[in-house]
Amino acid sequence: MRIDRLELLNYRNYENLELSFSPEINVFIGENAQGKTNIMEALYVLSMAKSHRTSNDKELIRWDAEYGKIKADVYRKYGKLPLEITLSKKGKTAKVNHLEQRRLSDYIGQLNVVMFAPEDLHLVKGSPQVRRRFIDMEIGQISPVYLHDLLTYQKLLKQRNHILKQHYGKQSINDVMFDVYTDQFIEAAVKIIRKRFHFMELLQKWAAPIHQGISRGLEQLEIRYQPINGLDPNWTPEKMASFLGEKLVEVRKREIDRGVTLVGPHRDELQFFVNGYDVQTYGSQGQQRTTALSLKLAEIELIKQEVGEPPVLLLDDVLSELDDYRQSHLLNTIRGSVQTFVTTTSVDGIQHETIQSARLFEVTNGTVKK
């Protein structure tokens, strides 16, 4: 898949911008705070219907404007697909082929992107929340059902926590709705856990050989998805549900004391091991960066396998964060196979032929010159 044309209206620092892109490499060059990342963010929002930088959609609308709009012509293997996201102070709407979608979860998956930004280099070292968000965003792109289950789970988690807070300091909970929510919560949790296990198997399949290649055959990467301690990925949904129910009974008093749900996918963890050692704890900065790069390149292959065509790659100011070897490996991998968008302050230090043959855009204070 590829993005042929992009139009921004009242988006961030762009009042009106129209661009046409190369099907291969597109590079946005400019100093910091000029608007390069805003273009990358717009492409991400076009895919995921949400920003990777803020949870407040109002920040995406140009100052003093009533609404903002992102429009693009996307080409998939079956032809042209116009996409549109409109942002207003009342909310947002999404259109596919000029038809408004009833739910945003119905929209996501029309355009698949893999974003690689400096913060992704902290995927290994960062908090568990960062890794859970990584899992959810990537599965959501290839499985709209997962997004629906995740939204259901989050709603039930909120309702369950609300009742727990109401019973703070009490010895027990005598509330029929709490039991109903708990049963529904377990059902949604099992669906999420099983999907995450499957996704991690696929990610491991692609990431391990990629990591081995980048490390010149010296390192073996292992990805471990860690849900509730003791849960077996080979169990049936019924056995998983029973196990979760038992764990929730065990921690009930502690949940009442703290007013929060202590067991479930919202507390899961993702761990990375290189040659048997936990990369987060014992890995060098180079190993952590190689792991992050391997994950992103594996995402491309995974989406290509699941969807039947490669996603669009967004490299936001990340090339300068990689050493020459990792930079070359990344560019060699994507050359001729994935439409790529790159932001950078300069291409002077990047000698790779992929960049040399790219379509260049100069970004200065919200204006873009080809």
C-alpha positions as CSV (number, residue, x, y, z in Angstrom):
1,M,0.0,0.0,0.0
2,R,1.1,3.6,-0.5
3,I,-0.1,7.2,0.0
4,D,-0.3,9.1,-3.2
5,R,-1.6,12.4,-2.1
6,L,-2.1,14.2,1.2
7,E,-4.1,17.3,2.1
8,L,-4.0,19.0,5.4
9,L,-6.5,21.7,6.4
10,N,-6.0,23.6,9.7
11,Y,-3.8,20.8,11.1
12,R,-1.3,21.9,13.7
13,N,0.8,24.7,12.0
14,Y,-0.6,24.0,8.5
15,E,-3.4,26.2,7.3
16,N,-3.6,24.4,3.9
17,L,-1.1,21.9,2.5
18,E,-1.3,19.6,-0.5
19,L,1.5,17.1,-1.3
20,S,2.1,14.3,-3.7
21,F,4.5,11.6,-2.8
22,S,6.9,9.1,-4.3
23,P,5.9,5.5,-4.0
24,E,9.4,4.8,-2.6
25,I,11.2,7.2,-0.3
26,N,10.0,10.7,0.8
27,V,12.3,12.8,3.0
28,F,11.3,16.0,4.9
29,I,14.3,18.2,5.7
30,G,14.2,21.1,8.1
31,E,15.3,22.4,11.5
32,N,13.4,21.4,14.6
33,A,10.0,22.9,15.4
34,Q,9.2,23.7,11.7
35,G,6.5,21.2,11.1
36,K,8.2,18.0,9.9
37,T,6.8,15.8,12.7
38,N,3.4,17.3,12.2
39,I,3.2,15.8,8.7
40,M,4.3,12.4,10.1
41,E,1.8,12.7,12.9
42,A,-1.0,13.5,10.3
43,L,-0.1,10.3,8.4
44,Y,-0.3,8.3,11.7
45,V,-3.6,9.9,12.6
46,L,-4.9,9.0,9.1
47,S,-4.1,5.4,9.9
48,M,-4.9,5.0,13.6
49,A,-7.5,7.8,14.1
50,K,-5.4,9.0,17.0
51,S,-2.1,10.7,17.6
52,H,1.0,9.1,18.9
53,R,2.0,12.3,20.6
54,T,-1.1,13.5,22.5
55,S,-4.4,12.1,23.6
56,N,-6.1,15.5,23.3
57,D,-7.4,15.8,19.7
58,K,-8.0,19.6,20.2
59,E,-4.2,20.1,20.1
60,L,-4.2,18.8,16.5
61,I,-6.5,21.6,15.3
62,R,-4.7,24.8,14.1
63,W,-4.9,27.7,16.5
64,D,-8.2,29.7,16.3
65,A,-9.6,27.2,13.7
66,E,-13.0,25.5,14.3
67,Y,-11.9,22.2,12.8
68,G,-9.0,20.4,11.2
69,K,-9.0,17.8,8.4
70,I,-6.6,15.2,7.0
71,K,-7.4,13.8,3.5
72,A,-5.4,11.3,1.4
73,D,-5.6,9.1,-1.6
74,V,-4.3,5.7,-0.6
75,Y,-3.6,3.0,-3.1
76,R,-4.0,-0.6,-2.0
77,K,-3.7,-3.8,-4.1
78,Y,-7.3,-3.5,-5.1
79,G,-7.1,0.2,-6.2
80,K,-7.6,3.7,-5.0
81,L,-9.0,4.3,-1.5
82,P,-9.8,7.9,-0.4
83,L,-9.5,8.4,3.4
84,E,-10.5,11.4,5.5
85,I,-10.4,12.3,9.2
86,T,-12.1,15.5,10.4
87,L,-11.2,16.8,13.9
88,S,-13.4,19.3,15.8
89,K,-14.0,20.4,19.3
90,K,-17.0,18.0,19.4
91,G,-15.1,15.0,18.4
92,K,-13.8,13.4,15.2
93,T,-15.3,11.6,12.2
94,A,-13.7,9.2,9.7
95,K,-14.6,8.5,6.1
96,V,-13.6,5.6,3.8
97,N,-14.2,6.2,0.1
98,H,-16.3,9.3,1.1
99,L,-18.6,7.2,3.4
100,E,-18.6,8.1,7.1
101,Q,-17.8,5.2,9.4
102,R,-20.2,4.6,12.3
103,R,-17.4,3.5,14.6
104,L,-13.7,4.5,14.5
105,S,-12.8,0.8,15.1
106,D,-14.5,0.2,11.7
107,Y,-12.1,2.7,10.1
108,I,-8.8,1.5,11.5
109,G,-7.0,-1.0,9.3
110,Q,-7.7,0.8,6.0
111,L,-4.2,2.2,6.0
112,N,-1.4,0.3,7.9
113,V,1.6,2.2,9.1
114,V,4.7,1.3,11.2
115,M,6.0,4.4,13.0
116,F,9.6,4.4,14.2
117,A,10.4,7.5,16.3
118,P,13.1,8.3,18.9
119,E,10.7,7.3,21.7
120,D,10.5,3.8,20.2
121,L,14.1,3.3,21.1
122,H,12.9,3.4,24.7
123,L,10.4,0.6,24.0
124,V,12.7,-1.9,25.7
125,K,13.8,0.4,28.6
126,G,10.6,2.2,29.1
127,S,7.6,1.4,31.3
128,P,5.3,-1.6,30.9
129,Q,2.6,0.8,29.8
130,V,4.7,1.8,26.7
131,R,5.0,-1.9,25.7
132,R,1.3,-2.6,26.2
133,R,0.5,0.3,24.0
134,F,2.8,-1.0,21.4
135,I,1.1,-4.4,21.5
136,D,-2.4,-2.9,21.3
137,M,-1.6,-0.5,18.5
138,E,0.0,-3.1,16.3
139,I,-2.7,-5.8,16.9
140,G,-5.4,-3.3,16.3
141,Q,-4.2,-2.5,12.8
142,I,-4.5,-6.1,11.7
143,S,-7.5,-7.1,13.8
144,P,-10.5,-4.7,14.1
145,V,-12.1,-7.3,16.4
146,Y,-9.2,-6.9,18.8
147,L,-9.9,-3.1,19.1
148,H,-13.6,-3.8,19.8
149,D,-12.6,-6.3,22.5
150,L,-10.1,-3.9,24.0
151,L,-12.6,-1.1,24.2
152,T,-15.1,-3.4,25.9
153,Y,-12.4,-4.5,28.3
154,Q,-11.4,-0.9,29.2
155,K,-15.1,0.0,29.7
156,L,-15.6,-3.0,32.1
157,L,-12.4,-2.2,33.9
158,K,-13.5,1.3,34.5
159,Q,-17.0,0.1,35.8
160,R,-15.3,-2.5,38.0
161,N,-12.9,0.0,39.5
162,H,-15.7,2.4,40.1
163,I,-17.5,-0.1,42.4
164,L,-14.3,-1.1,44.1
165,K,-13.7,2.6,45.0
166,Q,-17.3,2.8,46.4
167,H,-16.4,-0.1,48.7
168,Y,-13.1,1.3,49.8
169,G,-12.3,0.2,53.4
170,K,-15.1,-2.4,53.6
171,Q,-14.5,-6.1,54.2
172,S,-16.5,-7.4,51.2
173,I,-18.6,-6.3,48.2
174,N,-22.3,-7.2,48.1
175,D,-23.2,-5.9,44.7
176,V,-24.9,-7.9,42.0
177,M,-23.6,-5.6,39.2
178,F,-20.0,-6.1,40.4
179,D,-20.3,-9.9,39.8
180,V,-21.9,-9.2,36.4
181,Y,-19.1,-6.8,35.5
182,T,-16.5,-9.3,36.7
183,D,-17.9,-12.1,34.6
184,Q,-17.9,-9.9,31.5
185,F,-14.5,-8.5,32.4
186,I,-13.0,-12.1,32.5
187,E,-14.6,-12.9,29.1
188,A,-13.1,-9.8,27.5
189,A,-9.7,-10.4,29.2
190,V,-9.4,-13.9,27.8
191,K,-10.0,-12.7,24.3
192,I,-7.3,-10.1,24.6
193,I,-4.8,-12.4,26.2
194,R,-5.2,-15.1,23.6
195,K,-4.8,-12.6,20.8
196,R,-1.7,-11.1,22.4
197,F,-0.2,-14.6,22.7
198,H,-0.8,-15.2,19.0
199,F,0.6,-11.9,18.0
200,M,3.8,-12.4,20.1
201,E,4.3,-15.8,18.4
202,L,4.2,-14.1,15.0
203,L,6.4,-11.2,16.1
204,Q,9.0,-13.6,17.5
205,K,9.0,-15.5,14.2
206,W,10.0,-12.4,12.3
207,A,12.1,-10.5,14.9
208,A,14.5,-13.3,15.9
209,P,16.1,-13.7,12.4
210,I,16.2,-9.9,11.8
211,H,17.9,-9.4,15.2
212,Q,20.4,-12.1,14.4
213,G,21.2,-10.5,11.0
214,I,21.7,-7.0,12.6
215,S,24.0,-8.5,15.3
216,R,26.0,-10.4,12.6
217,G,24.8,-13.7,14.0
218,L,26.1,-13.0,17.6
219,E,22.7,-12.5,19.3
220,Q,19.5,-14.5,19.7
221,L,16.4,-12.5,20.5
222,E,13.5,-14.0,22.5
223,I,10.3,-12.1,23.1
224,R,8.2,-13.2,26.1
225,Y,4.6,-12.1,26.7
226,Q,4.0,-12.2,30.5
227,P,0.3,-12.2,31.5
228,I,-0.9,-13.3,34.9
229,N,1.7,-15.5,36.6
230,G,0.9,-19.2,36.0
231,L,-1.4,-18.7,33.0
232,D,-0.6,-21.2,30.2
233,P,-1.0,-20.0,26.5
234,N,-2.1,-23.6,25.5
235,W,-5.1,-23.6,27.8
236,T,-8.6,-23.5,26.4
237,P,-10.6,-20.2,26.8
238,E,-12.7,-21.9,29.5
239,K,-9.7,-22.9,31.5
240,M,-8.2,-19.4,31.2
241,A,-11.4,-17.8,32.3
242,S,-11.6,-20.2,35.4
243,F,-7.9,-19.3,36.2
244,L,-8.6,-15.6,36.0
245,G,-11.7,-15.9,38.1
246,E,-9.7,-17.7,40.9
247,K,-7.0,-15.0,40.8
248,L,-9.6,-12.3,41.1
249,V,-11.1,-14.0,44.2
250,E,-7.6,-14.3,45.7
251,V,-6.9,-10.6,45.4
252,R,-10.4,-9.3,46.2
253,K,-9.5,-7.9,49.7
254,R,-6.5,-6.1,48.3
255,E,-8.6,-4.7,45.4
256,I,-11.1,-3.3,47.9
257,D,-8.3,-1.8,50.0
258,R,-6.7,-0.1,46.9
259,G,-9.9,0.6,44.9
260,V,-8.4,-0.8,41.7
261,T,-8.5,-4.1,39.7
262,L,-5.2,-5.9,40.3
263,V,-5.4,-8.8,37.7
264,G,-5.9,-8.5,34.0
265,P,-4.3,-7.6,30.6
266,H,-4.0,-4.0,31.8
267,R,-1.1,-5.2,34.0
268,D,0.6,-7.5,31.5
269,E,4.3,-7.2,30.6
270,L,6.4,-7.8,27.6
271,Q,10.1,-8.9,28.1
272,F,13.0,-9.1,25.7
273,F,15.9,-11.5,26.1
274,V,19.2,-11.5,24.2
275,N,21.3,-14.7,24.6
276,G,19.2,-15.5,27.7
277,Y,19.7,-12.1,29.4
278,D,17.0,-9.6,30.1
279,V,17.8,-6.7,27.7
280,Q,16.0,-4.1,29.8
281,T,18.2,-4.9,32.9
282,Y,21.4,-6.2,31.5
283,G,21.5,-5.1,27.8
284,S,23.8,-2.3,26.5
285,Q,22.3,0.7,24.8
286,G,23.3,-0.9,21.5
287,Q,21.5,-4.1,22.2
288,Q,18.4,-2.2,23.3
289,R,18.4,-0.2,20.1
290,T,19.0,-3.3,18.0
291,T,16.0,-5.0,19.8
292,A,13.8,-1.9,19.0
293,L,14.9,-1.8,15.4
294,S,14.3,-5.6,15.0
295,L,10.8,-5.2,16.4
296,K,9.9,-2.4,13.9
297,L,11.3,-4.3,10.9
298,A,9.4,-7.4,12.2
299,E,6.2,-5.4,12.3
300,I,6.6,-4.6,8.6
301,E,6.9,-8.3,7.7
302,L,4.1,-9.3,10.1
303,I,1.6,-6.8,8.7
304,K,2.7,-7.8,5.1
305,Q,1.9,-11.4,6.0
306,E,-1.4,-10.8,7.7
307,V,-2.8,-8.1,5.4
308,G,-1.3,-9.3,2.1
309,E,0.6,-6.1,1.3
310,P,3.4,-4.1,3.1
311,P,2.5,-1.1,5.4
312,V,3.7,2.4,5.0
313,L,6.9,3.2,7.1
314,L,7.3,6.4,9.1
315,L,10.8,7.2,10.3
316,D,10.5,10.3,12.4
317,D,13.9,11.8,13.2
318,V,15.2,8.3,14.0
319,L,18.1,7.9,11.5
320,S,20.3,10.3,13.4
321,E,19.8,8.1,16.5
322,L,21.2,5.0,14.9
323,D,24.8,4.3,14.2
324,D,26.0,3.9,10.6
325,Y,25.7,0.1,10.7
326,R,22.1,0.0,12.0
327,Q,21.2,2.9,9.7
328,S,22.5,1.0,6.7
329,H,20.7,-2.2,7.7
330,L,17.4,-0.4,8.1
331,L,17.7,1.4,4.7
332,N,18.9,-1.8,2.9
333,T,15.8,-3.7,4.3
334,I,13.2,-1.1,3.2
335,R,14.8,-0.3,-0.2
336,G,12.3,-0.9,-3.0
337,S,9.8,-2.7,-0.8
338,V,8.0,-0.2,1.5
339,Q,6.9,3.3,0.9
340,T,8.8,5.3,3.4
341,F,8.6,8.8,4.9
342,V,11.6,10.2,6.7
343,T,12.2,13.4,8.7
344,T,15.7,14.7,9.4
345,T,17.5,17.9,10.0
346,S,20.0,17.1,7.2
347,V,20.9,14.3,4.8
348,D,24.5,15.3,4.6
349,G,25.7,12.5,6.9
350,I,23.6,9.8,5.2
351,Q,25.4,8.4,2.2
352,H,23.1,5.5,1.5
353,E,21.8,5.4,-2.1
354,T,18.2,4.9,-0.8
355,I,18.2,8.4,0.6
356,Q,20.2,9.9,-2.3
357,S,17.4,8.8,-4.7
358,A,14.5,10.0,-2.5
359,R,12.0,12.8,-3.2
360,L,13.0,15.7,-1.0
361,F,10.8,18.2,0.7
362,E,12.1,21.3,2.6
363,V,10.1,22.3,5.6
364,T,10.3,25.9,7.0
365,N,7.9,27.3,9.5
366,G,4.8,25.5,8.2
367,T,5.6,25.7,4.5
368,V,6.9,22.8,2.4
369,K,9.0,23.2,-0.8
370,K,9.8,20.3,-3.2
